[in-house]
Amino acid sequence: MNENLQNLRKIVAKTFRKAKRWYLTYVSWQFAVLLFAVVSIFTELSPNFCALVAFLGVITSEFVRWRSDWWKSEGERAKRKWEISDGFGTALDGKEIADWLAARSKNFLNDVAADEIQGSLFDSILPEGPRRAIENTQESAWWTSHLCRRMVIYLVVVLISVLIIAFVGLTISIGALKPINVVQSAATVQNIGGIICAVLVFVFSINLVRLLADFWGFKLESTDILSRCEELLKSADITVVDSMRILHDYQTARNAAPLLPTFVWKRHGDHLREQWERFRPKSE
């Protein structure tokens, strides 16, 4: 494999890793804001101080989220180039890659491990051309479909857990209402209600519901792409236009979808690899 292809694979791995880390920082920051909101409920903090912290929190979270999106965009751009080059055999522009790396530090790609770039390898043994490009898209869509389904399950569990906690908290707050001590009961209800509101704001601030919907939508898109690939592979004559249309549709859907967390791939990767080899043996 020439140096340009190797560097492009490393760029894909590094940019997606940075995008995921920035997004994790975004979620962690939102969680810190949640903790501050909970603490402020039980302490007498200055309203001006709380307003300042809220303002800085919003600005910081937006910046961190933007950095995650920016690195994701860079990763998607590099991955599109890799998929086209691997599928159709088109030559890569070494000057463009060198120019991109020149804008980064000298050791930017040095920490990319071998296991990080395994995901950019395809199992197709066909020569470069439209049929190989379709097989590559089929493989990518198959993995995406199953990984997204698992992410949906995880997010549903988290969302249900949060709703149960909010419901239990609301029940406790209602049970705390005692006519004998109205002042104390009102304060308890107010505190618990504030915590519930803070937790729900946290859920929506990290787009938990939207993430669930986006992963489910990407799962459906990938399943549709997978069906189209299987149907097209039955044809004896696959044109470049046919393969490019499917690849473009898949890349567009992936670009709009959230990043799949690394832990999902690590947790289910071995099992899915075993099933993928049964789904499409390399001997084909």
Secondary structure as the mmCIF struct_conf table of DSSP 4:
data_model
#
loop_
_struct_conf.conf_type_id
_struct_conf.id
_struct_conf.beg_label_comp_id
_struct_conf.beg_label_asym_id
_struct_conf.beg_label_seq_id
_struct_conf.end_label_comp_id
_struct_conf.end_label_asym_id
_struct_conf.end_label_seq_id
HELX_RH_AL_P HELX_RH_AL_P1 GLU A 3 PHE A 42
BEND BEND1 THR A 43 THR A 43
HELX_RH_AL_P HELX_RH_AL_P2 PRO A 47 PHE A 88
HELX_LH_PP_P HELX_LH_PP_P1 THR A 90 LEU A 92
HELX_RH_AL_P HELX_RH_AL_P3 GLY A 94 ALA A 102
TURN_TY1_P TURN_TY1_P1 ALA A 103 ALA A 103
BEND BEND2 ARG A 104 ARG A 104
TURN_TY1_P TURN_TY1_P2 LYS A 106 ASP A 111
HELX_RH_3T_P HELX_RH_3T_P1 ALA A 114 SER A 120
BEND BEND3 LEU A 126 LEU A 126
HELX_LH_PP_P HELX_LH_PP_P2 PRO A 127 PRO A 127
BEND BEND4 GLU A 128 GLY A 129
HELX_RH_AL_P HELX_RH_AL_P4 PRO A 130 GLY A 175
TURN_TY1_P TURN_TY1_P3 ALA A 176 ALA A 176
HELX_RH_3T_P HELX_RH_3T_P2 PRO A 179 ASN A 181
HELX_RH_AL_P HELX_RH_AL_P5 VAL A 182 SER A 205
TURN_TY1_P TURN_TY1_P4 ILE A 206 ASN A 207
HELX_RH_AL_P HELX_RH_AL_P6 LEU A 208 LEU A 233
TURN_TY1_P TURN_TY1_P5 LYS A 234 LYS A 234
BEND BEND5 SER A 235 ALA A 236
HELX_RH_AL_P HELX_RH_AL_P7 VAL A 240 ALA A 256
BEND BEND6 ALA A 257 ALA A 257
HELX_LH_PP_P HELX_LH_PP_P3 PRO A 258 PRO A 261
HELX_RH_AL_P HELX_RH_AL_P8 THR A 262 PHE A 279
BEND BEND7 ARG A 280 ARG A 280
TURN_TY1_P TURN_TY1_P6 LYS A 282 SER A 283
#
